[in-house]
Amino acid sequence: MMCDNDRINAALLTLHGESTDLIHSHLRVPEIRVNDLELWPLTFYREYVSKNVPVLLKGIGGKFPAVQKWNTEYFMKVIPEKTVNVAITPNGYADGLNFINNEDCFVMPEEKTMKMKDFLNTLDEQKENYVCYIQKQDSNLTEDFTELLPDIECEIDWASKAFDKTPNAVNFWMGDERAITSMHKDPYENIYCVIDGYKDFILIPPMDLPYVPYKEFPVKRYKNVTPANFEVESMTCHNSLTWIAIDPLNKKESLDLYPQFEKAHIYNVRVQKGDILYLPSLWFHHVQQSHKCIAVNYCYDMDFDIKYCYYKMLERLCNFN
């Protein structure tokens, strides 16, 4: 007679098999070019949003003046004295895992303010063990970079029509090629625009939650980061945090520790200058980038509908199991 765990595992394997056959057989993010923006909101919603499926829109962001204008030289002319918030780490992993003092930890970056010209010079110098990234969220583009707003839209018209809402955050990203965003998921519909350079995304669908291992880690923060040294401090407000325990860039080690990760459906997609990636809510994503890559993303609140309810049930089953 099957025990509860066996029943749950059998059900999860059924979900995995059906999703492999019906949805994730090709492991390729669709790439399209949009010719008719008037009809696109309906098509976008019907074919991608309602199905929670990512899509890469080639060249659709090229109409933004920012794509032709934004680079180091332009920022040196327009906002050299602007004070910016910069995340600094010794290894590029801000809000990620690191092995420190004989234990795996979730480590937050040191945050410093500096003038934009100093940040850009740091990118040019690329000092060893000193990685800088503008990654502050909370709509930092509209709040902190107002001088750049004439070059970019504060919302994506076709996305706002499809989602029937405006974005609750518009974020500016720029940094070192060594800066890496560790695997995580967000409760947002994400419209990700690359303005200069490229971003490499590794994506895993939400229904693969049973095969994406989580673990509890102590929380630390980098401080006094220099090319020669760094320190870490414990976070008094957060003793521990549950975080994804694998690094998709080190798949062999991840599989040795968590063999179930082999079942995860992994998508790889490069978002080039002028491209826009629709990253659906709750999809796991890991991000790398080219040096001095510039990007803007628009975060729309997800609808907490039947898909979310099923996801929470899956989450509970995984925790029980």
TASULGI-V703671 format. One record per run of one state. SS is the DSSP state (H for helix, E for strand, C for the rest). FROM is the first residue (numbers start at 1). LEN is the number of residues. Records with the same first field share a line. If there is no record, write none. Layout:
BEGIN
SS: FROM-LEN, FROM-LEN
END
This chain:
BEGIN
C: 1-3, 23-7, 33-4, 50-5, 58-2, 64-1, 70-2, 79-4, 90-3, 94-2, 101-2, 109-1, 126-5, 135-5, 145-1, 152-5, 164-5, 176-4, 185-3, 197-1, 205-1, 212-2, 224-7, 235-5, 245-3, 258-1, 264-2, 273-3, 280-4, 290-3, 302-4, 321-1
H: 4-19, 37-13, 60-4, 65-5, 72-7, 116-10, 140-5, 146-6, 157-7, 206-6, 248-10, 259-5, 306-15
E: 30-3, 55-3, 83-7, 93-1, 96-5, 103-6, 110-6, 131-4, 169-7, 180-5, 188-9, 198-7, 214-10, 231-4, 240-5, 266-7, 276-4, 284-6, 293-9
END
